[in-house]
Structures are given as structure tokens and as C-alpha cells.
């Protein structure tokens, strides 16, 4: 069965960095693109970064140049390196397949100004 466990969130000041991790089971990275989604308070959940099954990254305009998605196929882990964080990056971050399937619990990221 599919299980996604996100970690690495926390409270950080604007301009700071965080690295999120997602341990995935029941999903083959060779056949599924993976993404990081963000749900800001009171807003819908949006895809901010994805890595295709072939390993190519794509980013939402709002995070381009600041966030980097990567994966370790052997460890079945997806990462999101976030730098130059802004208060508008605040939200719960989830990893999932693209398109999305089963959701994990997410990890909270709070960026203070």
C-alpha cells in the first residue's frame, strides 16, 4: 500500500532555508512523477515542484530559482531544498505522485517576517 511520510518542516525567518524529505513506500519512482504540494492557510493545495519519472524538474513560478526538488530512487525519498524563504511560502507541504493520489500528513513550514 502507498505510504508517504513528510518531514523537515519548521519555523524559520525570512531568507532562511529548510530541507524537506518524503519517505515513500508502495510507489515506484521509475513509473511515477513525484511532486511537492503546498497548502497555504485558507487556500487550495497547489503543486509547487515536481520531478518527472525521467528525473526532470519543473517548478511553479512562485518558487523558481529558490526551491530544488530531487529524489533518491534507491532510498525511495524525495527532497525539497528551500532557500530564500518568504512569508508567503508558509503552509503545509505534502509530497505525492503527479497527478496526486493518496495523501500523507504533510509537514508545516512557517516563515516569519
C-alpha positions in Angstrom: 0.0 0.0 0.0 1.0 3.6 -0.5 2.5 5.5 2.4 4.1 8.9 2.3 5.8 10.4 5.3 6.9 14.0 5.1 9.4 15.6 7.5 11.7 18.6 7.8 9.3 21.4 8.3 9.6 24.1 11.0 9.7 27.7 11.8 12.3 29.8 10.0 12.9 33.5 9.5 12.5 35.1 6.1 15.6 34.5 4.0 16.3 31.2 5.7 16.4 27.6 4.3 14.8 24.3 5.0 15.1 20.9 3.5 12.0 18.7 3.4 12.1 14.9 3.0 9.4 12.5 1.9 9.8 8.8 2.5 7.7 6.9 0.1 6.6 3.3 0.0 4.3 1.5 -2.4 5.3 3.8 -5.2 7.8 3.3 -8.0 9.7 6.4 -8.9 10.6 4.9 -12.2 7.0 4.9 -13.2 5.6 7.9 -11.3 6.4 11.6 -11.3 6.6 13.0 -7.8 5.7 16.4 -6.5 5.6 18.7 -3.6 2.4 20.5 -3.0 1.7 23.4 -0.7 -1.5 24.4 1.1 -1.4 27.9 2.5 -3.9 28.9 5.2 -7.3 29.3 3.6 -6.1 28.4 0.2 -6.2 25.3 -2.1 -3.4 22.8 -2.3 -1.1 23.7 -5.2 1.8 21.9 -6.9 5.0 23.9 -6.4 7.6 21.4 -7.6 7.7 18.2 -9.5 10.2 15.7 -10.7 9.2 13.6 -13.7 9.6 9.9 -13.9 12.6 10.6 -16.1 14.1 12.9 -13.4 13.3 16.3 -15.0 12.3 19.1 -12.5 9.6 21.6 -13.0 8.6 24.5 -10.7 5.8 26.9 -10.1 6.8 30.5 -10.9 6.5 31.5 -7.3 9.4 29.2 -6.2 11.5 29.0 -9.3 15.1 29.8 -8.6 14.6 29.2 -4.8 13.4 25.6 -4.5 15.1 22.5 -5.7 13.4 19.1 -5.9 15.4 15.9 -6.0 15.0 12.2 -5.4 16.9 9.2 -4.3 15.4 6.2 -6.1 17.2 3.6 -4.0 16.1 5.2 -0.8 12.6 6.0 -2.1 12.9 9.5 -0.8 12.0 12.8 -2.4 13.6 16.1 -1.2 12.7 19.7 -1.4 15.5 22.2 -0.7 14.0 25.6 0.0 16.1 28.7 0.1 15.5 32.4 0.4 12.2 31.6 2.1 9.4 34.2 2.2 6.4 34.6 4.5 4.2 33.6 1.5 5.9 30.2 1.5 4.1 29.4 4.8 1.8 26.4 4.6 1.6 22.6 4.9 3.8 20.8 2.4 2.8 17.4 1.1 4.6 15.1 -1.3 2.6 13.0 -3.7 2.6 11.5 -7.1 1.8 13.7 -10.1 -1.2 13.6 -10.5 -1.9 13.2 -6.8 -3.1 10.0 -5.2 -3.1 9.1 -1.5 -2.1 12.0 0.8 0.3 11.8 3.7 0.0 14.0 6.8 2.2 16.8 5.5 4.8 18.9 7.3 4.2 22.5 8.4 6.5 25.3 7.2 6.2 28.7 8.8 8.3 31.6 7.6 8.3 34.7 9.8 9.0 38.2 8.5 
